[in-house]
């Protein structure tokens, strides 16, 4: 793919800034509100000293809720007098206060600023993730984030022709 300058698209051309960050102690409730407020679906997680620990995404949250739902499916009766649990298998307030460190994915998948579009796509596909972080090759400093949506936008802007589906089907 080529952009208007007729050079290959690089990670630095694709990345979004600034990178919104969460701390490991952020409660799930606050992280969900953070995602909605910024229109994002995931963010890197840092410890109290600013060191990268991992990433917390809507997928992590959904996986945790699904695991808890499957584990907590049991017969509940009025006689049992158990508290009403939310979808996470715990009282709603308790789940909302859970720190994201308990749910996040460890580590970050990264590329360098001069990685080509093909290399970015290979990283996304091979790691089966929806975002890679762009880091400075010398310092390791976080420079940006590339999501699958960033890649699709770049492809659409590139002017390349793509097959168009002429029909839609209602199922």
Backbone as a chain_set.jsonl record, in Angstrom:
{"seq": "XXXXXXXXXXXXXXXXXXXXXXXXXXXXXXXXXXXXXXXXXXXXXXXXXXXXXXXXXXXXXXXXXXXXXXXXXXXXXXXXXXXXXXXXXXXXXXXXXXXXXXXXXXXXXXXXXXXXXXXXXXXXXXXXXXXXXXXXXXXXXXXXXXXXXXXXXXXXXXXXXXXXXXXXXXX", "coords": {"N": [[0.84, -1.182, 0.0], [0.413, 2.251, -0.667], [0.856, 5.651, 0.271], [-0.057, 9.151, -0.198], [2.508, 10.196, -0.644], [3.795, 8.294, -2.0], [5.272, 6.379, -0.649], [5.883, 3.52, 1.418], [3.354, 2.813, 3.85], [3.94, 3.428, 7.232], [4.306, 2.404, 10.683], [4.424, 4.738, 12.237], [2.834, 6.41, 10.713], [0.354, 5.341, 10.983], [-0.339, 5.205, 13.674], [-2.171, 6.173, 16.634], [-2.407, 8.966, 18.801], [-2.878, 10.78, 21.831], [-1.696, 8.019, 23.857], [-3.958, 6.534, 25.845], [-3.842, 5.725, 29.254], [-4.148, 3.313, 31.919], [-4.075, 2.693, 35.446], [-2.918, -0.082, 37.388], [-4.414, -0.392, 39.673], [-6.867, 0.674, 39.117], [-10.363, 0.613, 39.447], [-12.68, -1.745, 37.985], [-15.179, -0.63, 37.272], [-14.519, 2.111, 36.929], [-12.665, 1.893, 34.859], [-14.28, 0.961, 32.757], [-15.946, 3.196, 32.411], [-13.999, 5.016, 31.627], [-13.203, 3.927, 29.137], [-15.578, 4.364, 27.682], [-15.807, 7.174, 27.833], [-13.561, 8.022, 26.371], [-13.904, 6.758, 23.978], [-12.653, 4.315, 23.345], [-11.419, 0.893, 23.279], [-9.594, -0.41, 24.782], [-6.63, -0.22, 26.858], [-3.211, 0.444, 27.781], [-1.742, -0.825, 30.816], [-0.306, 0.462, 33.735], [1.97, 0.284, 36.53], [2.223, 1.652, 39.91], [4.577, 3.048, 39.635], [4.783, 3.767, 37.046], [5.6, 1.765, 35.292], [5.179, -0.485, 32.569], [2.714, -2.957, 32.611], [0.789, -4.495, 31.33], [-2.157, -4.919, 29.34], [-5.483, -3.747, 29.377], [-8.605, -4.641, 28.244], [-11.832, -4.407, 26.588], [-12.389, -6.943, 25.82], [-11.003, -8.497, 27.723], [-12.559, -7.915, 29.945], [-15.066, -8.937, 29.119], [-14.378, -11.654, 28.827], [-13.794, -12.351, 31.465], [-16.3, -11.934, 32.711], [-17.834, -13.824, 31.328], [-16.531, -16.222, 32.089], [-17.048, -16.193, 34.824], [-19.817, -16.322, 34.812], [-20.358, -18.852, 33.745], [-19.102, -20.439, 35.656], [-20.645, -19.821, 37.871], [-23.194, -20.773, 37.483], [-25.677, -22.266, 38.975], [-28.208, -23.959, 40.753], [-30.444, -21.8, 42.289], [-32.286, -20.981, 45.098], [-35.143, -19.593, 46.821], [-35.019, -20.225, 49.452], [-32.338, -20.438, 50.033], [-31.247, -17.985, 50.634], [-29.136, -16.528, 49.559], [-27.0, -13.84, 48.501], [-28.008, -11.671, 45.812], [-26.42, -12.07, 42.806], [-24.316, -10.494, 40.372], [-23.638, -10.566, 36.782], [-21.017, -11.317, 36.894], [-20.794, -13.159, 38.871], [-20.512, -12.305, 41.436], [-21.365, -10.044, 44.116], [-22.713, -7.01, 42.797], [-21.541, -4.447, 43.492], [-19.086, -5.254, 44.522], [-17.816, -6.434, 42.28], [-17.57, -4.171, 40.601], [-15.663, -2.754, 41.993], [-13.393, -4.242, 41.692], [-9.933, -4.376, 41.071], [-8.324, -3.646, 37.973], [-5.994, -5.041, 37.528], [-6.463, -7.651, 38.175], [-7.796, -8.672, 36.025], [-6.578, -7.992, 33.634], [-4.617, -8.496, 30.593], [-1.407, -9.858, 30.506], [1.635, -8.188, 29.622], [2.675, -6.379, 26.62], [2.009, -6.069, 23.164], [4.181, -5.059, 20.708], [5.442, -2.749, 18.193], [7.941, -1.144, 16.167], [8.387, 2.36, 15.242], [9.113, 2.497, 12.523], [8.075, 0.229, 11.378], [6.522, -1.537, 8.741], [3.277, -1.36, 7.106], [2.566, -3.962, 6.396], [4.065, -5.429, 8.271], [2.885, -4.564, 10.643], [0.282, -5.558, 10.281], [0.892, -8.3, 10.223], [1.756, -8.646, 12.875], [-0.624, -8.045, 14.321], [-2.325, -10.09, 13.394], [-0.844, -12.501, 13.886], [-0.479, -12.422, 16.671], [-3.065, -12.373, 17.403], [-4.555, -10.085, 18.262], [-6.163, -6.882, 18.82], [-4.858, -4.539, 18.893], [-1.671, -2.965, 18.673], [1.194, -1.642, 20.259], [3.201, 1.204, 19.674], [6.564, 1.614, 20.048], [9.505, 3.472, 20.955], [12.507, 2.657, 19.406], [15.016, 2.893, 20.62], [14.702, 3.888, 23.291], [12.482, 2.61, 24.305], [10.216, 3.922, 24.96], [6.734, 4.582, 25.023], [5.051, 5.456, 22.145], [2.752, 5.498, 20.58], [-0.391, 3.991, 19.546], [-1.714, 1.384, 17.584], [-4.645, 0.357, 16.191], [-6.931, -2.164, 14.943], [-8.909, -0.758, 13.645], [-7.579, 1.63, 13.009], [-5.849, 0.661, 11.042], [-7.702, -0.183, 9.086], [-8.852, 2.304, 8.424], [-6.611, 3.593, 7.299], [-6.172, 1.975, 5.069], [-8.505, 2.486, 3.665], [-8.204, 5.229, 3.111], [-6.038, 5.114, 1.442], [-6.698, 4.887, -1.173], [-6.649, 2.629, -2.665], [-8.229, 0.179, -4.693], [-10.919, -1.816, -3.714], [-12.776, -4.852, -3.718], [-16.258, -4.427, -4.057], [-19.153, -5.271, -2.354], [-22.031, -6.012, -4.001], [-24.558, -6.664, -3.244], [-26.717, -7.027, -0.462], [-27.725, -9.212, 2.127], [-30.501, -10.233, 3.912], [-30.836, -12.009, 6.782]], "CA": [[0.0, 0.0, 0.0], [1.184, 3.491, -0.734], [0.08, 6.842, 0.583], [0.11, 10.227, -1.158], [3.925, 10.436, -0.899], [4.279, 7.116, -2.728], [6.167, 5.573, 0.173], [5.084, 2.563, 2.196], [2.799, 3.276, 5.125], [4.695, 2.94, 8.379], [3.597, 2.458, 11.966], [4.307, 6.145, 12.671], [1.74, 7.019, 9.942], [-0.896, 4.688, 11.369], [-0.601, 5.225, 15.119], [-2.974, 7.207, 17.277], [-1.847, 9.586, 19.999], [-2.037, 10.182, 22.861], [-2.096, 6.699, 24.326], [-4.645, 6.621, 27.136], [-3.306, 4.694, 30.146], [-4.833, 2.989, 33.171], [-3.203, 2.129, 36.473], [-3.317, -1.434, 37.775], [-5.373, -0.332, 40.774], [-8.129, 1.253, 38.656], [-11.504, -0.311, 39.548], [-13.331, -2.118, 36.722], [-16.235, 0.357, 37.0], [-13.877, 3.321, 36.422], [-12.057, 1.576, 33.562], [-15.365, 0.914, 31.77], [-16.337, 4.588, 32.158], [-12.857, 5.589, 30.908], [-13.328, 3.469, 27.75], [-16.715, 5.061, 27.062], [-15.498, 8.608, 27.747], [-12.546, 8.269, 25.35], [-14.238, 6.046, 22.744], [-11.635, 3.294, 23.09], [-11.802, -0.43, 23.763], [-8.512, -0.984, 25.562], [-5.565, 0.709, 27.225], [-2.117, -0.183, 28.523], [-1.84, -0.726, 32.272], [0.971, 0.741, 34.377], [1.953, 0.178, 37.991], [2.335, 2.929, 40.601], [5.829, 3.7, 39.25], [4.738, 4.036, 35.61], [6.122, 0.647, 34.493], [4.152, -1.192, 31.806], [2.395, -4.288, 33.116], [-0.041, -5.239, 30.396], [-3.218, -4.171, 28.675], [-6.833, -4.095, 29.803], [-9.497, -4.401, 27.114], [-13.211, -4.862, 26.735], [-12.338, -8.397, 25.656], [-10.636, -9.041, 29.037], [-13.732, -7.774, 30.796], [-16.071, -9.898, 28.649], [-13.894, -13.007, 29.137], [-13.958, -12.555, 32.901], [-17.729, -12.057, 32.995], [-18.278, -15.119, 30.79], [-15.997, -17.287, 32.946], [-17.761, -16.156, 36.098], [-21.196, -16.756, 34.586], [-20.356, -20.31, 33.576], [-18.73, -21.04, 36.943], [-21.63, -19.562, 38.921], [-24.51, -21.322, 37.151], [-26.125, -23.342, 39.846], [-29.59, -23.767, 41.176], [-30.605, -20.841, 43.382], [-33.647, -21.039, 45.607], [-35.47, -18.546, 47.785], [-34.63, -20.681, 50.784], [-30.895, -20.377, 50.245], [-30.95, -16.657, 51.174], [-27.867, -16.053, 49.039], [-27.123, -12.509, 47.899], [-28.196, -11.65, 44.364], [-25.131, -11.836, 42.171], [-24.358, -9.942, 39.018], [-23.169, -11.494, 35.756], [-19.668, -11.752, 37.224], [-20.831, -14.155, 39.917], [-20.234, -11.69, 42.722], [-22.22, -8.876, 44.291], [-22.403, -5.971, 41.806], [-20.602, -3.444, 43.997], [-17.764, -5.873, 44.658], [-17.239, -6.572, 40.946], [-17.208, -2.84, 40.127], [-14.469, -2.299, 42.714], [-12.262, -5.128, 41.389], [-8.876, -3.685, 40.321], [-8.136, -4.248, 36.646], [-4.828, -5.945, 37.528], [-6.97, -9.017, 38.293], [-8.432, -9.082, 34.774], [-5.81, -7.552, 32.459], [-3.712, -9.408, 29.905], [-0.022, -9.512, 30.809], [2.516, -7.835, 28.518], [2.193, -5.541, 25.513], [2.525, -6.419, 21.844], [4.731, -3.792, 20.23], [6.168, -2.595, 16.933], [8.723, 0.088, 16.12], [7.771, 3.371, 14.362], [9.39, 2.274, 11.105], [7.466, -1.025, 10.911], [5.635, -1.322, 7.594], [1.892, -1.79, 7.269], [2.558, -5.432, 6.344], [4.579, -5.926, 9.55], [1.848, -4.288, 11.643], [-0.774, -6.545, 10.055], [1.406, -9.607, 10.647], [1.737, -8.664, 14.345], [-2.019, -8.126, 14.761], [-2.87, -11.407, 13.063], [-0.13, -13.602, 14.545], [-0.731, -12.366, 18.113], [-4.523, -12.405, 17.566], [-4.922, -8.934, 19.08], [-6.781, -5.785, 18.082], [-4.029, -3.345, 19.001], [-0.245, -3.077, 18.986], [1.721, -0.371, 20.732], [4.398, 1.654, 18.974], [7.564, 2.052, 21.025], [10.771, 3.977, 20.441], [13.456, 1.551, 19.302], [16.166, 3.082, 21.513], [14.341, 4.13, 24.689], [11.355, 1.783, 24.717], [9.104, 4.8, 25.342], [5.497, 4.374, 24.281], [4.808, 6.591, 21.255], [1.405, 5.475, 20.025], [-1.099, 2.715, 19.494], [-2.348, 1.093, 16.294], [-5.74, -0.598, 16.33], [-7.412, -2.686, 13.665], [-9.657, 0.316, 13.002], [-6.583, 2.533, 12.411], [-5.38, 0.017, 9.816], [-8.779, -0.105, 8.096], [-8.945, 3.703, 7.969], [-5.469, 3.858, 6.419], [-6.417, 1.281, 3.811], [-9.575, 3.2, 2.97], [-7.633, 6.506, 2.644], [-4.952, 4.883, 0.492], [-7.198, 4.972, -2.539], [-6.618, 1.319, -3.31], [-9.573, -0.302, -4.979], [-11.278, -3.053, -3.053], [-14.041, -5.354, -4.246], [-17.434, -3.938, -3.357], [-20.272, -6.215, -2.361], [-23.145, -5.307, -4.655], [-25.826, -7.058, -2.663], [-26.744, -7.385, 0.959], [-28.696, -10.239, 2.374], [-31.102, -10.224, 5.237], [-31.005, -13.38, 7.246]], "C": [[0.878, 1.234, 0.0], [0.272, 4.648, -0.359], [0.356, 7.918, -0.453], [1.554, 10.511, -1.509], [4.566, 9.282, -1.659], [5.354, 6.362, -1.963], [5.313, 4.615, 0.982], [4.552, 3.205, 3.479], [3.576, 2.623, 6.248], [3.861, 3.078, 9.644], [3.414, 3.901, 12.422], [3.186, 6.871, 11.926], [0.377, 6.525, 10.429], [-1.305, 4.941, 12.811], [-1.441, 6.418, 15.553], [-2.238, 7.683, 18.516], [-2.899, 10.496, 20.585], [-2.544, 8.791, 23.219], [-2.694, 6.877, 25.717], [-4.195, 5.449, 27.995], [-4.195, 4.514, 31.361], [-3.793, 2.506, 34.175], [-3.78, 0.787, 36.911], [-4.375, -1.437, 38.87], [-6.723, 0.266, 40.372], [-9.256, 0.236, 38.795], [-12.137, -0.553, 38.172], [-14.382, -1.072, 36.324], [-15.635, 1.622, 36.377], [-13.235, 3.084, 35.055], [-13.119, 1.539, 32.464], [-15.82, 2.334, 31.414], [-15.259, 5.304, 31.348], [-12.922, 5.213, 29.427], [-14.436, 4.234, 27.036], [-16.395, 6.535, 26.843], [-14.53, 8.913, 26.598], [-12.825, 7.541, 24.039], [-13.198, 5.017, 22.357], [-12.096, 1.961, 23.67], [-10.701, -1.111, 24.557], [-7.449, 0.054, 25.838], [-4.456, -0.048, 27.933], [-2.274, 0.089, 30.02], [-0.43, -0.528, 32.833], [0.835, 0.54, 35.888], [2.101, 1.567, 38.594], [3.592, 3.714, 40.256], [5.893, 3.986, 37.756], [5.303, 2.94, 34.726], [4.967, -0.099, 33.826], [3.967, -2.597, 32.355], [1.655, -5.137, 32.093], [-1.055, -4.332, 29.748], [-4.556, -4.667, 29.216], [-7.774, -3.692, 28.68], [-10.922, -4.825, 27.452], [-13.277, -6.376, 26.604], [-11.96, -9.081, 26.971], [-11.836, -9.021, 29.963], [-14.803, -8.804, 30.413], [-15.664, -11.336, 28.981], [-14.102, -13.315, 30.618], [-15.433, -12.754, 33.264], [-18.233, -13.411, 32.516], [-17.794, -16.26, 31.666], [-16.757, -17.35, 34.265], [-19.196, -16.643, 35.935], [-21.267, -18.269, 34.478], [-20.061, -20.976, 34.909], [-19.834, -20.879, 37.979], [-23.024, -20.099, 38.605], [-24.82, -22.507, 38.04], [-27.544, -22.997, 40.255], [-29.641, -22.822, 42.373], [-32.065, -20.89, 43.813], [-33.881, -19.895, 46.576], [-35.012, -18.931, 49.182], [-33.141, -20.511, 51.06], [-30.449, -19.035, 50.824], [-29.586, -16.131, 50.739], [-28.045, -14.651, 48.483], [-27.324, -12.633, 46.392], [-26.868, -11.258, 43.744], [-25.321, -11.226, 40.801], [-23.817, -10.98, 38.047], [-21.765, -12.005, 36.048], [-19.639, -12.776, 38.337], [-20.485, -13.61, 41.285], [-21.179, -10.514, 42.901], [-21.755, -7.729, 43.397], [-21.389, -4.956, 42.291], [-19.188, -3.997, 44.093], [-17.085, -5.997, 43.297], [-16.775, -5.218, 40.416], [-15.955, -2.308, 40.784], [-13.237, -3.15, 42.421], [-11.194, -4.357, 40.617], [-8.604, -4.415, 39.007], [-6.918, -5.16, 36.585], [-5.275, -7.407, 37.589], [-7.515, -9.548, 36.975], [-7.582, -8.835, 33.529], [-5.01, -8.69, 31.845], [-2.289, -8.93, 30.181], [0.743, -9.159, 29.544], [1.838, -6.968, 27.469], [2.791, -6.068, 24.214], [2.933, -5.114, 21.181], [5.344, -3.909, 18.842], [6.967, -1.302, 17.043], [8.086, 1.07, 15.134], [8.003, 3.134, 12.87], [8.881, 0.925, 10.59], [6.511, -0.709, 9.763], [4.218, -1.774, 7.932], [1.809, -3.321, 7.282], [3.043, -6.03, 7.67], [3.563, -5.699, 10.678], [0.728, -5.309, 11.512], [-0.34, -7.928, 10.515], [1.38, -9.722, 12.168], [0.312, -8.818, 14.862], [-2.581, -9.534, 14.559], [-2.167, -12.516, 13.842], [-0.345, -13.606, 16.056], [-2.218, -12.435, 18.442], [-5.002, -11.327, 18.537], [-5.518, -7.848, 18.187], [-5.995, -4.487, 18.196], [-2.582, -3.743, 19.242], [0.22, -1.687, 19.375], [3.02, -0.061, 20.015], [5.367, 2.197, 20.02], [8.821, 2.54, 20.32], [11.799, 2.845, 20.502], [14.612, 1.664, 20.29], [15.769, 3.15, 22.981], [13.246, 3.204, 25.207], [10.15, 2.6, 25.135], [7.909, 4.553, 24.433], [5.189, 5.629, 23.461], [3.383, 6.648, 20.733], [0.81, 4.087, 20.079], [-1.716, 2.588, 18.105], [-3.405, 0.035, 16.54], [-6.131, -1.124, 14.953], [-8.205, -1.61, 12.922], [-8.716, 1.335, 12.366], [-6.091, 1.966, 11.084], [-6.447, 0.101, 8.73], [-8.947, 1.317, 7.561], [-7.817, 4.041, 6.995], [-5.659, 3.192, 5.064], [-7.482, 2.003, 2.992], [-9.057, 4.511, 2.384], [-6.612, 6.309, 1.539], [-5.402, 4.972, -0.961], [-7.122, 3.673, -3.296], [-8.044, 0.888, -3.602], [-9.765, -1.659, -4.327], [-12.584, -3.534, -3.65], [-15.208, -4.84, -3.394], [-18.522, -4.992, -3.464], [-21.462, -5.481, -2.923], [-24.489, -5.629, -4.041], [-25.665, -7.281, -1.177], [-27.864, -8.377, 1.143], [-29.226, -10.095, 3.772], [-31.352, -11.66, 5.637], [-32.212, -13.49, 8.126]], "O": [[1.954, 1.25, 0.598], [-0.927, 4.628, -0.636], [0.948, 7.627, -1.493], [1.815, 11.031, -2.594], [5.767, 9.308, -1.926], [6.249, 5.77, -2.566], [4.132, 4.881, 1.206], [5.22, 4.03, 4.103], [3.838, 1.42, 6.224], [2.847, 3.776, 9.668], [2.355, 4.252, 12.943], [2.639, 7.845, 12.442], [-0.628, 7.223, 10.296], [-2.492, 4.897, 13.136], [-1.427, 7.49, 14.948], [-1.545, 6.918, 19.187], [-3.767, 10.952, 19.84], [-3.684, 8.437, 22.918], [-2.016, 7.315, 26.646], [-4.166, 4.309, 27.53], [-4.899, 5.432, 31.781], [-2.753, 1.971, 33.791], [-4.985, 0.556, 36.813], [-5.15, -2.387, 38.981], [-7.628, 0.355, 41.201], [-9.128, -0.89, 38.314], [-12.127, 0.326, 37.31], [-14.455, -0.679, 35.16], [-16.178, 2.15, 35.406], [-13.255, 3.964, 34.194], [-12.884, 2.031, 31.36], [-16.052, 2.635, 30.244], [-15.576, 6.112, 30.476], [-12.722, 6.063, 28.559], [-14.249, 4.698, 25.911], [-16.685, 7.082, 25.779], [-14.66, 9.94, 25.931], [-12.063, 7.687, 23.083], [-12.888, 4.857, 21.177], [-13.043, 1.908, 24.454], [-10.851, -2.263, 24.963], [-7.363, 1.074, 25.154], [-4.705, -1.051, 28.602], [-2.856, 1.093, 30.43], [0.508, -1.236, 32.468], [-0.26, 0.615, 36.446], [2.104, 2.559, 37.865], [3.677, 4.907, 40.545], [6.935, 4.401, 37.248], [5.475, 3.151, 33.525], [3.918, -0.317, 34.432], [4.933, -3.335, 32.543], [1.869, -6.345, 32.001], [-0.841, -3.126, 29.622], [-4.732, -5.857, 29.478], [-7.752, -2.552, 28.217], [-11.179, -5.499, 28.449], [-14.132, -7.017, 27.214], [-12.522, -10.124, 27.309], [-12.1, -9.988, 30.678], [-15.375, -9.462, 31.282], [-16.506, -12.145, 29.372], [-14.535, -14.409, 30.978], [-15.767, -13.65, 34.04], [-18.983, -14.077, 33.229], [-18.56, -17.177, 31.961], [-17.069, -18.433, 34.76], [-19.732, -17.305, 36.824], [-22.151, -18.893, 35.064], [-20.696, -21.971, 35.26], [-19.956, -21.711, 38.878], [-23.948, -19.896, 39.392], [-24.285, -23.601, 37.864], [-27.996, -21.862, 40.104], [-28.942, -23.037, 43.363], [-32.968, -20.843, 42.978], [-32.934, -19.299, 47.089], [-34.66, -18.074, 49.993], [-32.734, -20.449, 52.22], [-29.387, -18.953, 51.44], [-28.951, -15.372, 51.471], [-29.138, -14.304, 48.036], [-26.86, -13.591, 45.775], [-26.27, -10.246, 44.109], [-26.351, -11.415, 40.154], [-23.566, -12.125, 38.423], [-21.362, -13.031, 35.5], [-18.561, -13.229, 38.72], [-20.193, -14.378, 42.202], [-21.744, -10.032, 41.919], [-20.555, -7.497, 43.251], [-20.455, -4.632, 41.558], [-18.216, -3.306, 43.789], [-15.897, -5.697, 43.174], [-15.692, -5.126, 39.839], [-15.249, -1.491, 40.194], [-12.14, -2.808, 42.862], [-11.51, -3.738, 39.601], [-8.649, -5.644, 38.943], [-6.817, -5.979, 35.671], [-4.566, -8.297, 37.119], [-7.679, -10.758, 36.823], [-7.847, -9.418, 32.478], [-4.757, -9.711, 32.486], [-2.003, -7.736, 30.098], [0.521, -9.77, 28.498], [0.615, -6.838, 27.43], [3.955, -6.468, 24.179], [2.141, -4.176, 21.097], [5.708, -4.991, 18.381], [6.7, -0.468, 17.908], [7.317, 0.65, 14.27], [7.179, 3.529, 12.044], [9.224, 0.522, 9.478], [5.777, 0.278, 9.815], [3.994, -2.478, 8.917], [1.074, -3.902, 8.079], [2.492, -7.027, 8.138], [3.407, -6.545, 11.559], [0.274, -5.867, 12.511], [-1.123, -8.651, 11.131], [1.024, -10.772, 12.702], [0.063, -9.635, 15.749], [-3.228, -10.09, 15.445], [-2.833, -13.386, 14.404], [-0.391, -14.674, 16.667], [-2.596, -12.541, 19.609], [-5.737, -11.597, 19.487], [-5.392, -7.892, 16.963], [-6.408, -3.457, 17.664], [-2.299, -4.727, 19.925], [-0.295, -0.683, 18.883], [3.839, -0.948, 19.777], [5.041, 3.113, 20.776], [9.157, 2.079, 19.229], [11.936, 2.167, 21.52], [15.134, 0.648, 20.751], [16.422, 2.54, 23.828], [13.1, 3.034, 26.417], [9.161, 2.044, 25.613], [8.058, 4.342, 23.23], [5.078, 6.726, 24.009], [2.861, 7.732, 20.47], [1.416, 3.142, 20.584], [-2.181, 3.571, 17.528], [-3.106, -1.052, 17.035], [-5.708, -0.588, 13.929], [-8.17, -1.56, 11.693], [-9.017, 1.858, 11.293], [-5.934, 2.704, 10.111], [-6.14, 0.418, 7.581], [-9.162, 1.504, 6.364], [-8.046, 4.701, 5.981], [-5.343, 3.779, 4.029], [-7.368, 2.115, 1.771], [-9.433, 4.873, 1.269], [-6.343, 7.236, 0.775], [-4.581, 5.116, -1.867], [-7.497, 3.621, -4.467], [-8.961, 1.2, -2.842], [-8.895, -2.528, -4.38], [-13.419, -2.722, -4.049], [-15.136, -4.827, -2.165], [-18.774, -5.534, -4.54], [-21.867, -4.445, -2.394], [-25.468, -4.927, -4.297], [-24.601, -7.677, -0.703], [-28.839, -8.376, 0.392], [-28.468, -9.86, 4.713], [-31.997, -12.423, 4.918], [-32.521, -14.576, 8.616]]}, "num_chains": 1, "name": "protein.A"}
